């Protein structure tokens, strides 16, 4: 079994209105030191072992479904777990 | 300057319909090995240096605004950056 952590973030060049809204809220709560907020997605997948190459699979899933590669970047960490 | 990474995840006991929808989609794309998907949020904050304790601040921001602690857990990593 594999535990896969996927991080999807907006590309640097893409505006992040949601992040801006959070920044404004933090400022209005008097956290004025916060100068930038970027919001992304974090996903945890559990993948059963199979003959297929898990890394290639994860990469494919990210680019086909989990991230919109036109405006988003992704990265992932794969951890092998011993079944209990 | 600090770069702070915040990870907000649903608590184990809370159902994740969005994760389930993603799992179904992955199955229908023939990634049948995926047995579970949990979706969370990932945020990158940039915080300017001040006299205040950055860790205490981040913790407070998370529990006051960034995470809903009734149904979500959060964790964070703080990295100090040298200004360019």
Backbone of each chain as nested JSON, in Angstrom:
{
  "chains": [
    {"id": "A", "residues": [
      {"number": 1, "name": "UNK", "atoms": {"N": [0.841, -1.19, 0.0], "CA": [0.0, 0.0, 0.0], "C": [0.883, 1.249, 0.0]}},
      {"number": 2, "name": "UNK", "atoms": {"N": [0.469, 2.22, -0.744], "CA": [1.21, 3.472, -0.768], "C": [0.336, 4.616, -0.268]}},
      {"number": 3, "name": "UNK", "atoms": {"N": [0.964, 5.51, 0.48], "CA": [0.313, 6.758, 0.847], "C": [0.945, 7.832, -0.028]}},
      {"number": 4, "name": "UNK", "atoms": {"N": [0.142, 8.533, -0.789], "CA": [0.686, 9.541, -1.687], "C": [0.145, 10.909, -1.28]}},
      {"number": 5, "name": "UNK", "atoms": {"N": [1.056, 11.85, -1.127], "CA": [0.638, 13.222, -0.816], "C": [0.833, 14.075, -2.054]}},
      {"number": 6, "name": "UNK", "atoms": {"N": [-0.222, 14.715, -2.485], "CA": [-0.148, 15.532, -3.695], "C": [-0.394, 16.999, -3.323]}},
      {"number": 7, "name": "UNK", "atoms": {"N": [0.473, 17.87, -3.788], "CA": [0.338, 19.306, -3.539], "C": [0.108, 19.986, -4.872]}},
      {"number": 8, "name": "UNK", "atoms": {"N": [-0.989, 20.69, -4.998], "CA": [-1.28, 21.406, -6.243], "C": [-1.287, 22.897, -5.926]}},
      {"number": 9, "name": "UNK", "atoms": {"N": [-0.456, 23.643, -6.635], "CA": [-0.387, 25.085, -6.38], "C": [-0.57, 25.861, -7.679]}},
      {"number": 10, "name": "UNK", "atoms": {"N": [-1.101, 27.059, -7.559], "CA": [-1.214, 27.927, -8.73], "C": [0.18, 28.326, -9.188]}},
      {"number": 11, "name": "UNK", "atoms": {"N": [0.369, 28.435, -10.499], "CA": [1.653, 28.917, -11.004], "C": [1.896, 30.351, -10.55]}},
      {"number": 12, "name": "UNK", "atoms": {"N": [3.156, 30.679, -10.409], "CA": [3.567, 32.01, -9.953], "C": [2.878, 33.135, -10.705]}},
      {"number": 13, "name": "UNK", "atoms": {"N": [2.737, 32.951, -12.01], "CA": [2.241, 34.03, -12.866], "C": [0.721, 34.179, -12.807]}},
      {"number": 14, "name": "UNK", "atoms": {"N": [0.059, 33.252, -12.127], "CA": [-1.405, 33.282, -12.108], "C": [-1.894, 34.01, -10.852]}},
      {"number": 15, "name": "UNK", "atoms": {"N": [-2.815, 34.928, -11.034], "CA": [-3.386, 35.665, -9.9], "C": [-4.156, 34.712, -8.987]}},
      {"number": 16, "name": "UNK", "atoms": {"N": [-4.169, 35.01, -7.699], "CA": [-4.836, 34.154, -6.744], "C": [-5.841, 34.97, -5.919]}},
      {"number": 17, "name": "UNK", "atoms": {"N": [-7.058, 35.179, -6.467], "CA": [-8.034, 36.011, -5.769], "C": [-8.431, 35.445, -4.405]}},
      {"number": 18, "name": "UNK", "atoms": {"N": [-8.477, 34.112, -4.3], "CA": [-8.832, 33.5, -3.02], "C": [-7.753, 33.809, -1.966]}},
      {"number": 19, "name": "UNK", "atoms": {"N": [-6.506, 33.716, -2.391], "CA": [-5.401, 34.051, -1.497], "C": [-5.447, 35.508, -1.074]}},
      {"number": 20, "name": "UNK", "atoms": {"N": [-5.795, 36.375, -2.024], "CA": [-5.913, 37.794, -1.698], "C": [-7.007, 38.058, -0.685]}},
      {"number": 21, "name": "UNK", "atoms": {"N": [-8.126, 37.356, -0.84], "CA": [-9.24, 37.522, 0.094], "C": [-8.808, 37.105, 1.499]}},
      {"number": 22, "name": "UNK", "atoms": {"N": [-8.075, 35.991, 1.574], "CA": [-7.598, 35.527, 2.883], "C": [-6.619, 36.541, 3.466]}},
      {"number": 23, "name": "UNK", "atoms": {"N": [-5.763, 37.09, 2.611], "CA": [-4.806, 38.095, 3.092], "C": [-5.537, 39.311, 3.671]}},
      {"number": 24, "name": "UNK", "atoms": {"N": [-6.56, 39.773, 2.941], "CA": [-7.334, 40.925, 3.427], "C": [-7.974, 40.612, 4.778]}},
      {"number": 25, "name": "UNK", "atoms": {"N": [-8.517, 39.401, 4.896], "CA": [-9.146, 39.013, 6.157], "C": [-8.13, 39.007, 7.293]}},
      {"number": 26, "name": "UNK", "atoms": {"N": [-6.949, 38.455, 6.994], "CA": [-5.904, 38.416, 8.028], "C": [-5.5, 39.838, 8.425]}},
      {"number": 27, "name": "UNK", "atoms": {"N": [-5.415, 40.732, 7.436], "CA": [-5.077, 42.123, 7.748], "C": [-6.142, 42.749, 8.628]}},
      {"number": 28, "name": "UNK", "atoms": {"N": [-7.408, 42.462, 8.294], "CA": [-8.475, 43.086, 9.085], "C": [-8.552, 42.463, 10.481]}},
      {"number": 29, "name": "UNK", "atoms": {"N": [-7.921, 41.298, 10.66], "CA": [-7.832, 40.713, 12.003], "C": [-6.535, 41.145, 12.675]}},
      {"number": 30, "name": "UNK", "atoms": {"N": [-5.894, 42.131, 12.086], "CA": [-4.676, 42.778, 12.578], "C": [-3.404, 41.921, 12.5]}},
      {"number": 31, "name": "UNK", "atoms": {"N": [-3.389, 40.969, 11.569], "CA": [-2.126, 40.3, 11.256], "C": [-1.508, 41.016, 10.055]}},
      {"number": 32, "name": "UNK", "atoms": {"N": [-1.025, 42.229, 10.3], "CA": [-0.547, 43.078, 9.207], "C": [0.771, 42.577, 8.624]}},
      {"number": 33, "name": "UNK", "atoms": {"N": [1.453, 41.705, 9.329], "CA": [2.764, 41.227, 8.868], "C": [2.65, 40.278, 7.681]}},
      {"number": 34, "name": "UNK", "atoms": {"N": [1.441, 39.757, 7.43], "CA": [1.273, 38.802, 6.331], "C": [1.304, 39.57, 5.018]}},
      {"number": 35, "name": "UNK", "atoms": {"N": [2.337, 39.308, 4.198], "CA": [2.444, 40.096, 2.974], "C": [1.944, 39.346, 1.744]}},
      {"number": 36, "name": "UNK", "atoms": {"N": [1.791, 38.053, 1.854], "CA": [1.284, 37.312, 0.695], "C": [0.662, 35.998, 1.142]}},
      {"number": 37, "name": "UNK", "atoms": {"N": [-0.399, 35.606, 0.455], "CA": [-1.038, 34.315, 0.714], "C": [-1.324, 33.656, -0.633]}},
      {"number": 38, "name": "UNK", "atoms": {"N": [-0.914, 32.423, -0.783], "CA": [-1.242, 31.65, -1.986], "C": [-1.955, 30.398, -1.515]}},
      {"number": 39, "name": "UNK", "atoms": {"N": [-3.035, 30.055, -2.192], "CA": [-3.811, 28.905, -1.751], "C": [-3.745, 27.787, -2.78]}},
      {"number": 40, "name": "UNK", "atoms": {"N": [-3.522, 26.6, -2.292], "CA": [-3.462, 25.442, -3.171], "C": [-4.268, 24.293, -2.599]}},
      {"number": 41, "name": "UNK", "atoms": {"N": [-4.099, 23.142, -3.192], "CA": [-4.82, 21.971, -2.719], "C": [-3.831, 20.929, -2.222]}},
      {"number": 42, "name": "UNK", "atoms": {"N": [-4.298, 20.15, -1.282], "CA": [-3.481, 19.094, -0.718], "C": [-4.317, 17.828, -0.732]}},
      {"number": 43, "name": "UNK", "atoms": {"N": [-3.815, 16.767, -1.322], "CA": [-4.594, 15.532, -1.411], "C": [-3.802, 14.36, -0.882]}},
      {"number": 44, "name": "UNK", "atoms": {"N": [-4.469, 13.5, -0.171], "CA": [-3.841, 12.262, 0.279], "C": [-4.521, 11.095, -0.414]}},
      {"number": 45, "name": "UNK", "atoms": {"N": [-3.763, 10.343, -1.187], "CA": [-4.315, 9.175, -1.871], "C": [-3.763, 7.917, -1.211]}},
      {"number": 46, "name": "UNK", "atoms": {"N": [-4.605, 6.911, -1.119], "CA": [-4.136, 5.596, -0.705], "C": [-4.215, 4.704, -1.935]}},
      {"number": 47, "name": "UNK", "atoms": {"N": [-3.107, 4.106, -2.3], "CA": [-3.066, 3.307, -3.53], "C": [-2.609, 1.897, -3.189]}},
      {"number": 48, "name": "UNK", "atoms": {"N": [-3.377, 0.917, -3.642], "CA": [-3.003, -0.479, -3.397], "C": [-1.844, -0.865, -4.303]}},
      {"number": 49, "name": "UNK", "atoms": {"N": [-1.075, -1.798, -3.831], "CA": [0.047, -2.284, -4.639], "C": [-0.454, -3.019, -5.873]}},
      {"number": 50, "name": "UNK", "atoms": {"N": [0.213, -2.834, -6.977], "CA": [-0.106, -3.585, -8.195], "C": [1.179, -3.708, -9.001]}},
      {"number": 51, "name": "UNK", "atoms": {"N": [1.074, -4.328, -10.165], "CA": [2.308, -4.477, -10.959], "C": [2.731, -3.154, -11.592]}},
      {"number": 52, "name": "UNK", "atoms": {"N": [1.756, -2.213, -11.666], "CA": [2.064, -0.956, -12.345], "C": [3.012, -0.109, -11.51]}},
      {"number": 53, "name": "UNK", "atoms": {"N": [3.705, 0.769, -12.18], "CA": [4.646, 1.66, -11.521], "C": [3.87, 2.785, -10.858]}},
      {"number": 54, "name": "UNK", "atoms": {"N": [3.942, 2.855, -9.534], "CA": [3.093, 3.801, -8.811], "C": [3.451, 5.248, -9.147]}},
      {"number": 55, "name": "UNK", "atoms": {"N": [4.728, 5.532, -9.314], "CA": [5.097, 6.919, -9.591], "C": [4.544, 7.396, -10.935]}},
      {"number": 56, "name": "UNK", "atoms": {"N": [4.672, 6.544, -11.952], "CA": [4.144, 6.908, -13.272], "C": [2.636, 7.117, -13.191]}},
      {"number": 57, "name": "UNK", "atoms": {"N": [1.969, 6.248, -12.427], "CA": [0.521, 6.367, -12.262], "C": [0.118, 7.681, -11.614]}},
      {"number": 58, "name": "UNK", "atoms": {"N": [0.839, 8.016, -10.527], "CA": [0.496, 9.244, -9.797], "C": [0.694, 10.465, -10.694]}},
      {"number": 59, "name": "UNK", "atoms": {"N": [1.785, 10.471, -11.416], "CA": [2.086, 11.578, -12.312], "C": [0.965, 11.74, -13.343]}},
      {"number": 60, "name": "UNK", "atoms": {"N": [0.523, 10.619, -13.876], "CA": [-0.529, 10.622, -14.883], "C": [-1.851, 11.126, -14.286]}},
      {"number": 61, "name": "UNK", "atoms": {"N": [-2.17, 10.626, -13.094], "CA": [-3.411, 11.081, -12.425], "C": [-3.39, 12.584, -12.201]}},
      {"number": 62, "name": "UNK", "atoms": {"N": [-2.219, 13.091, -11.763], "CA": [-2.112, 14.525, -11.5], "C": [-2.347, 15.314, -12.771]}},
      {"number": 63, "name": "UNK", "atoms": {"N": [-1.686, 14.92, -13.847], "CA": [-1.805, 15.754, -15.047], "C": [-3.133, 15.542, -15.767]}},
      {"number": 64, "name": "UNK", "atoms": {"N": [-3.765, 14.388, -15.554], "CA": [-5.042, 14.162, -16.232], "C": [-6.233, 14.67, -15.43]}},
      {"number": 65, "name": "UNK", "atoms": {"N": [-6.164, 14.591, -14.103], "CA": [-7.355, 14.957, -13.317], "C": [-7.092, 15.918, -12.163]}},
      {"number": 66, "name": "UNK", "atoms": {"N": [-6.068, 15.638, -11.371], "CA": [-5.958, 16.346, -10.088], "C": [-5.501, 17.791, -10.223]}},
      {"number": 67, "name": "UNK", "atoms": {"N": [-4.692, 18.071, -11.235], "CA": [-4.232, 19.446, -11.425], "C": [-4.586, 19.915, -12.834]}},
      {"number": 68, "name": "UNK", "atoms": {"N": [-4.819, 21.189, -12.962], "CA": [-4.997, 21.796, -14.273], "C": [-3.638, 22.381, -14.656]}},
      {"number": 69, "name": "UNK", "atoms": {"N": [-2.915, 21.649, -15.483], "CA": [-1.517, 22.026, -15.699], "C": [-1.334, 23.323, -16.486]}},
      {"number": 70, "name": "UNK", "atoms": {"N": [-2.427, 23.864, -17.011], "CA": [-2.314, 25.167, -17.678], "C": [-2.022, 26.26, -16.647]}},
      {"number": 71, "name": "UNK", "atoms": {"N": [-2.68, 26.164, -15.496], "CA": [-2.498, 27.214, -14.484], "C": [-1.91, 26.702, -13.168]}},
      {"number": 72, "name": "UNK", "atoms": {"N": [-1.747, 25.385, -13.056], "CA": [-1.295, 24.847, -11.771], "C": [-0.043, 23.978, -11.923]}},
      {"number": 73, "name": "UNK", "atoms": {"N": [0.748, 23.97, -10.888], "CA": [1.87, 23.028, -10.783], "C": [1.504, 21.974, -9.755]}},
      {"number": 74, "name": "UNK", "atoms": {"N": [2.118, 20.811, -9.87], "CA": [1.903, 19.83, -8.814], "C": [3.222, 19.189, -8.408]}},
      {"number": 75, "name": "UNK", "atoms": {"N": [3.232, 18.702, -7.189], "CA": [4.333, 17.85, -6.758], "C": [3.756, 16.785, -5.839]}},
      {"number": 76, "name": "UNK", "atoms": {"N": [4.488, 15.708, -5.664], "CA": [3.94, 14.618, -4.861], "C": [5.035, 13.907, -4.093]}},
      {"number": 77, "name": "UNK", "atoms": {"N": [4.621, 13.249, -3.024], "CA": [5.516, 12.413, -2.222], "C": [4.871, 11.043, -2.097]}},
      {"number": 78, "name": "UNK", "atoms": {"N": [5.632, 10.01, -2.372], "CA": [5.091, 8.658, -2.281], "C": [5.766, 7.933, -1.119]}},
      {"number": 79, "name": "UNK", "atoms": {"N": [4.951, 7.359, -0.275], "CA": [5.453, 6.663, 0.908], "C": [4.906, 5.251, 0.875]}},
      {"number": 80, "name": "UNK", "atoms": {"N": [5.76, 4.296, 1.078], "CA": [5.265, 2.925, 1.088], "C": [4.868, 2.56, 2.513]}},
      {"number": 81, "name": "UNK", "atoms": {"N": [3.69, 1.981, 2.668], "CA": [3.236, 1.604, 4.009], "C": [3.177, 0.093, 4.112]}},
      {"number": 82, "name": "UNK", "atoms": {"N": [3.505, -0.405, 5.277], "CA": [3.346, -1.832, 5.514], "C": [1.904, -2.056, 5.955]}},
      {"number": 83, "name": "UNK", "atoms": {"N": [1.225, -2.954, 5.279], "CA": [-0.179, -3.221, 5.63], "C": [-0.256, -3.802, 7.031]}},
      {"number": 84, "name": "UNK", "atoms": {"N": [-1.282, -3.377, 7.768], "CA": [-1.411, -3.85, 9.152], "C": [-2.252, -5.11, 9.228]}}
    ]},
    {"id": "B", "residues": [
      {"number": 1, "name": "UNK", "atoms": {"N": [12.046, 37.661, 6.882], "CA": [10.843, 37.172, 6.206], "C": [10.681, 35.677, 6.457]}},
      {"number": 2, "name": "UNK", "atoms": {"N": [9.464, 35.264, 6.644], "CA": [9.212, 33.845, 6.827], "C": [8.296, 33.308, 5.737]}},
      {"number": 3, "name": "UNK", "atoms": {"N": [8.581, 32.113, 5.293], "CA": [7.669, 31.389, 4.407], "C": [6.99, 30.334, 5.269]}},
      {"number": 4, "name": "UNK", "atoms": {"N": [5.681, 30.376, 5.318], "CA": [4.965, 29.425, 6.16], "C": [4.08, 28.551, 5.277]}},
      {"number": 5, "name": "UNK", "atoms": {"N": [4.189, 27.25, 5.457], "CA": [3.322, 26.333, 4.731], "C": [2.3, 25.773, 5.693]}},
      {"number": 6, "name": "UNK", "atoms": {"N": [1.039, 25.924, 5.342], "CA": [-0.026, 25.453, 6.226], "C": [-0.803, 24.35, 5.505]}},
      {"number": 7, "name": "UNK", "atoms": {"N": [-1.002, 23.245, 6.189], "CA": [-1.757, 22.12, 5.644], "C": [-3.013, 21.959, 6.483]}},
      {"number": 8, "name": "UNK", "atoms": {"N": [-4.165, 22.035, 5.858], "CA": [-5.424, 21.858, 6.587], "C": [-6.087, 20.598, 6.049]}},
      {"number": 9, "name": "UNK", "atoms": {"N": [-6.38, 19.667, 6.924], "CA": [-7.009, 18.412, 6.491], "C": [-8.263, 18.147, 7.309]}},
      {"number": 10, "name": "UNK", "atoms": {"N": [-9.203, 17.451, 6.698], "CA": [-10.392, 17.045, 7.43], "C": [-10.01, 16.017, 8.487]}},
      {"number": 11, "name": "UNK", "atoms": {"N": [-10.653, 16.074, 9.644], "CA": [-10.393, 15.058, 10.662], "C": [-10.799, 13.686, 10.155]}},
      {"number": 12, "name": "UNK", "atoms": {"N": [-10.126, 12.682, 10.656], "CA": [-10.371, 11.297, 10.254], "C": [-11.851, 10.921, 10.282]}},
      {"number": 13, "name": "UNK", "atoms": {"N": [-12.532, 11.388, 11.317], "CA": [-13.912, 10.961, 11.536], "C": [-14.912, 11.682, 10.632]}},
      {"number": 14, "name": "UNK", "atoms": {"N": [-14.443, 12.673, 9.883], "CA": [-15.364, 13.476, 9.068], "C": [-15.403, 12.923, 7.635]}},
      {"number": 15, "name": "UNK", "atoms": {"N": [-16.59, 12.74, 7.117], "CA": [-16.743, 12.267, 5.734], "C": [-16.194, 13.294, 4.749]}},
      {"number": 16, "name": "UNK", "atoms": {"N": [-15.686, 12.817, 3.639], "CA": [-15.094, 13.715, 2.652], "C": [-15.743, 13.469, 1.284]}},
      {"number": 17, "name": "UNK", "atoms": {"N": [-16.892, 14.071, 1.026], "CA": [-17.593, 13.834, -0.239], "C": [-16.781, 14.261, -1.455]}},
      {"number": 18, "name": "UNK", "atoms": {"N": [-16.006, 15.329, -1.32], "CA": [-15.177, 15.786, -2.44], "C": [-14.114, 14.729, -2.769]}},
      {"number": 19, "name": "UNK", "atoms": {"N": [-13.513, 14.181, -1.727], "CA": [-12.534, 13.115, -1.917], "C": [-13.155, 11.898, -2.575]}},
      {"number": 20, "name": "UNK", "atoms": {"N": [-14.376, 11.561, -2.143], "CA": [-15.078, 10.426, -2.738], "C": [-15.352, 10.642, -4.213]}},
      {"number": 21, "name": "UNK", "atoms": {"N": [-15.75, 11.855, -4.566], "CA": [-16.026, 12.177, -5.966], "C": [-14.756, 12.008, -6.796]}},
      {"number": 22, "name": "UNK", "atoms": {"N": [-13.632, 12.481, -6.255], "CA": [-12.364, 12.344, -6.976], "C": [-12.012, 10.868, -7.123]}},
      {"number": 23, "name": "UNK", "atoms": {"N": [-12.237, 10.1, -6.053], "CA": [-11.943, 8.664, -6.117], "C": [-12.771, 7.997, -7.217]}},
      {"number": 24, "name": "UNK", "atoms": {"N": [-14.079, 8.333, -7.264], "CA": [-14.934, 7.751, -8.301], "C": [-14.422, 8.11, -9.694]}},
      {"number": 25, "name": "UNK", "atoms": {"N": [-14.026, 9.366, -9.853], "CA": [-13.508, 9.789, -11.162], "C": [-12.26, 9.005, -11.525]}},
      {"number": 26, "name": "UNK", "atoms": {"N": [-11.363, 8.836, -10.556], "CA": [-10.131, 8.082, -10.829], "C": [-10.469, 6.641, -11.207]}},
      {"number": 27, "name": "UNK", "atoms": {"N": [-11.46, 6.067, -10.498], "CA": [-11.863, 4.696, -10.841], "C": [-12.388, 4.631, -12.27]}},
      {"number": 28, "name": "UNK", "atoms": {"N": [-13.208, 5.629, -12.631], "CA": [-13.788, 5.581, -13.971], "C": [-12.729, 5.856, -15.037]}},
      {"number": 29, "name": "UNK", "atoms": {"N": [-11.59, 6.419, -14.628], "CA": [-10.472, 6.584, -15.563], "C": [-9.555, 5.369, -15.486]}},
      {"number": 30, "name": "UNK", "atoms": {"N": [-10.023, 4.33, -14.839], "CA": [-9.353, 3.033, -14.714], "C": [-8.134, 3.017, -13.801]}},
      {"number": 31, "name": "UNK", "atoms": {"N": [-8.073, 3.942, -12.852], "CA": [-7.089, 3.838, -11.772], "C": [-7.759, 3.145, -10.591]}},
      {"number": 32, "name": "UNK", "atoms": {"N": [-8.009, 1.857, -10.761], "CA": [-8.781, 1.11, -9.763], "C": [-7.997, 0.869, -8.474]}},
      {"number": 33, "name": "UNK", "atoms": {"N": [-6.681, 1.074, -8.521], "CA": [-5.854, 0.796, -7.341], "C": [-6.04, 1.846, -6.249]}},
      {"number": 34, "name": "UNK", "atoms": {"N": [-6.629, 2.98, -6.61], "CA": [-6.79, 4.049, -5.619], "C": [-7.914, 3.66, -4.668]}},
      {"number": 35, "name": "UNK", "atoms": {"N": [-7.578, 3.445, -3.397], "CA": [-8.615, 2.973, -2.484], "C": [-9.169, 4.082, -1.609]}},
      {"number": 36, "name": "UNK", "atoms": {"N": [-8.479, 5.204, -1.528], "CA": [-9.009, 6.298, -0.713], "C": [-8.415, 7.627, -1.163]}},
      {"number": 37, "name": "UNK", "atoms": {"N": [-9.242, 8.671, -1.113], "CA": [-8.769, 10.023, -1.416], "C": [-9.311, 10.957, -0.347]}},
      {"number": 38, "name": "UNK", "atoms": {"N": [-8.435, 11.763, 0.239], "CA": [-8.868, 12.792, 1.195], "C": [-8.344, 14.119, 0.667]}},
      {"number": 39, "name": "UNK", "atoms": {"N": [-9.206, 15.121, 0.693], "CA": [-8.789, 16.404, 0.123], "C": [-8.682, 17.457, 1.214]}},
      {"number": 40, "name": "UNK", "atoms": {"N": [-7.602, 18.194, 1.158], "CA": [-7.393, 19.256, 2.132], "C": [-6.927, 20.522, 1.445]}},
      {"number": 41, "name": "UNK", "atoms": {"N": [-6.505, 21.468, 2.229], "CA": [-6.035, 22.723, 1.671], "C": [-4.562, 22.915, 2.006]}},
      {"number": 42, "name": "UNK", "atoms": {"N": [-3.899, 23.629, 1.13], "CA": [-2.49, 23.902, 1.313], "C": [-2.31, 25.398, 1.117]}},
      {"number": 43, "name": "UNK", "atoms": {"N": [-1.715, 26.069, 2.057], "CA": [-1.561, 27.518, 1.939], "C": [-0.116, 27.926, 2.171]}},
      {"number": 44, "name": "UNK", "atoms": {"N": [0.349, 28.857, 1.38], "CA": [1.684, 29.416, 1.589], "C": [1.542, 30.87, 2.005]}},
      {"number": 45, "name": "UNK", "atoms": {"N": [2.008, 31.184, 3.192], "CA": [1.954, 32.568, 3.663], "C": [3.365, 33.147, 3.666]}},
      {"number": 46, "name": "UNK", "atoms": {"N": [3.458, 34.412, 3.313], "CA": [4.714, 35.13, 3.472], "C": [4.505, 36.122, 4.607]}},
      {"number": 47, "name": "UNK", "atoms": {"N": [5.332, 36.043, 5.621], "CA": [5.14, 36.899, 6.797], "C": [6.409, 37.712, 7.027]}},
      {"number": 48, "name": "UNK", "atoms": {"N": [6.231, 39.016, 7.182], "CA": [7.385, 39.876, 7.437], "C": [7.834, 39.701, 8.878]}},
      {"number": 49, "name": "UNK", "atoms": {"N": [9.1, 39.933, 9.085], "CA": [9.637, 39.835, 10.451], "C": [9.07, 40.939, 11.331]}},
      {"number": 50, "name": "UNK", "atoms": {"N": [8.778, 40.625, 12.551], "CA": [8.355, 41.644, 13.507], "C": [8.784, 41.166, 14.879]}},
      {"number": 51, "name": "UNK", "atoms": {"N": [8.46, 41.951, 15.912], "CA": [8.863, 41.523, 17.265], "C": [8.026, 40.343, 17.75]}},
      {"number": 52, "name": "UNK", "atoms": {"N": [6.861, 40.166, 17.097], "CA": [5.977, 39.109, 17.578], "C": [6.531, 37.718, 17.261]}},
      {"number": 53, "name": "UNK", "atoms": {"N": [6.104, 36.773, 18.033], "CA": [6.541, 35.389, 17.834], "C": [5.771, 34.793, 16.66]}},
      {"number": 54, "name": "UNK", "atoms": {"N": [6.494, 34.45, 15.612], "CA": [5.832, 34.034, 14.378], "C": [5.057, 32.726, 14.569]}},
      {"number": 55, "name": "UNK", "atoms": {"N": [5.604, 31.823, 15.352], "CA": [4.905, 30.55, 15.52], "C": [3.564, 30.737, 16.228]}},
      {"number": 56, "name": "UNK", "atoms": {"N": [3.567, 31.529, 17.275], "CA": [2.32, 31.781, 18.005], "C": [1.303, 32.45, 17.089]}},
      {"number": 57, "name": "UNK", "atoms": {"N": [1.799, 33.381, 16.264], "CA": [0.921, 34.071, 15.314], "C": [0.281, 33.114, 14.32]}},
      {"number": 58, "name": "UNK", "atoms": {"N": [1.117, 32.237, 13.755], "CA": [0.614, 31.3, 12.742], "C": [-0.438, 30.379, 13.366]}},
      {"number": 59, "name": "UNK", "atoms": {"N": [-0.144, 29.902, 14.544], "CA": [-1.071, 29.013, 15.238], "C": [-2.419, 29.702, 15.438]}},
      {"number": 60, "name": "UNK", "atoms": {"N": [-2.351, 30.966, 15.839], "CA": [-3.562, 31.741, 16.091], "C": [-4.343, 31.966, 14.795]}},
      {"number": 61, "name": "UNK", "atoms": {"N": [-3.616, 32.32, 13.712], "CA": [-4.274, 32.522, 12.413], "C": [-4.992, 31.262, 11.977]}},
      {"number": 62, "name": "UNK", "atoms": {"N": [-4.318, 30.123, 12.145], "CA": [-4.914, 28.855, 11.728], "C": [-6.194, 28.592, 12.496]}},
      {"number": 63, "name": "UNK", "atoms": {"N": [-6.129, 28.739, 13.807], "CA": [-7.325, 28.351, 14.559], "C": [-8.417, 29.404, 14.473]}},
      {"number": 64, "name": "UNK", "atoms": {"N": [-8.045, 30.67, 14.171], "CA": [-9.081, 31.696, 14.072], "C": [-9.687, 31.809, 12.677]}},
      {"number": 65, "name": "UNK", "atoms": {"N": [-8.886, 31.57, 11.637], "CA": [-9.405, 31.801, 10.289], "C": [-9.157, 30.667, 9.3]}},
      {"number": 66, "name": "UNK", "atoms": {"N": [-7.932, 30.159, 9.266], "CA": [-7.564, 29.287, 8.149], "C": [-8.166, 27.893, 8.233]}},
      {"number": 67, "name": "UNK", "atoms": {"N": [-8.366, 27.399, 9.452], "CA": [-8.955, 26.066, 9.596], "C": [-10.206, 26.156, 10.467]}},
      {"number": 68, "name": "UNK", "atoms": {"N": [-11.132, 25.282, 10.202], "CA": [-12.307, 25.155, 11.065], "C": [-12.007, 23.989, 12.002]}},
      {"number": 69, "name": "UNK", "atoms": {"N": [-11.585, 24.324, 13.21], "CA": [-11.045, 23.273, 14.088], "C": [-12.091, 22.275, 14.579]}},
      {"number": 70, "name": "UNK", "atoms": {"N": [-13.36, 22.563, 14.307], "CA": [-14.386, 21.58, 14.675], "C": [-14.256, 20.335, 13.784]}},
      {"number": 71, "name": "UNK", "atoms": {"N": [-13.986, 20.563, 12.495], "CA": [-13.92, 19.421, 11.58], "C": [-12.551, 19.253, 10.91]}},
      {"number": 72, "name": "UNK", "atoms": {"N": [-11.659, 20.211, 11.161], "CA": [-10.378, 20.134, 10.46], "C": [-9.189, 20.163, 11.423]}},
      {"number": 73, "name": "UNK", "atoms": {"N": [-8.117, 19.524, 11.001], "CA": [-6.835, 19.622, 11.71], "C": [-5.906, 20.482, 10.864]}},
      {"number": 74, "name": "UNK", "atoms": {"N": [-4.929, 21.089, 11.515], "CA": [-3.947, 21.808, 10.712], "C": [-2.546, 21.506, 11.219]}},
      {"number": 75, "name": "UNK", "atoms": {"N": [-1.591, 21.652, 10.318], "CA": [-0.193, 21.636, 10.733], "C": [0.545, 22.635, 9.855]}},
      {"number": 76, "name": "UNK", "atoms": {"N": [1.701, 23.085, 10.324], "CA": [2.401, 24.125, 9.561], "C": [3.903, 23.927, 9.668]}},
      {"number": 77, "name": "UNK", "atoms": {"N": [4.59, 24.474, 8.692], "CA": [6.055, 24.496, 8.691], "C": [6.491, 25.94, 8.492]}},
      {"number": 78, "name": "UNK", "atoms": {"N": [7.403, 26.379, 9.319], "CA": [7.883, 27.761, 9.2], "C": [9.335, 27.738, 8.758]}},
      {"number": 79, "name": "UNK", "atoms": {"N": [9.613, 28.522, 7.73], "CA": [10.959, 28.563, 7.164], "C": [11.4, 30.012, 7.156]}},
      {"number": 80, "name": "UNK", "atoms": {"N": [12.579, 30.252, 7.648], "CA": [13.055, 31.628, 7.625], "C": [13.785, 31.873, 6.313]}},
      {"number": 81, "name": "UNK", "atoms": {"N": [13.467, 32.982, 5.646], "CA": [14.129, 33.289, 4.378], "C": [15.006, 34.507, 4.556]}},
      {"number": 82, "name": "UNK", "atoms": {"N": [16.119, 34.507, 3.873], "CA": [16.965, 35.692, 3.872], "C": [16.429, 36.608, 2.775]}},
      {"number": 83, "name": "UNK", "atoms": {"N": [16.156, 37.85, 3.109], "CA": [15.631, 38.793, 2.114], "C": [16.68, 39.028, 1.029]}},
      {"number": 84, "name": "UNK", "atoms": {"N": [16.192, 39.135, -0.208], "CA": [17.134, 39.33, -1.319], "C": [17.405, 40.801, -1.568]}}
    ]}
  ]
}
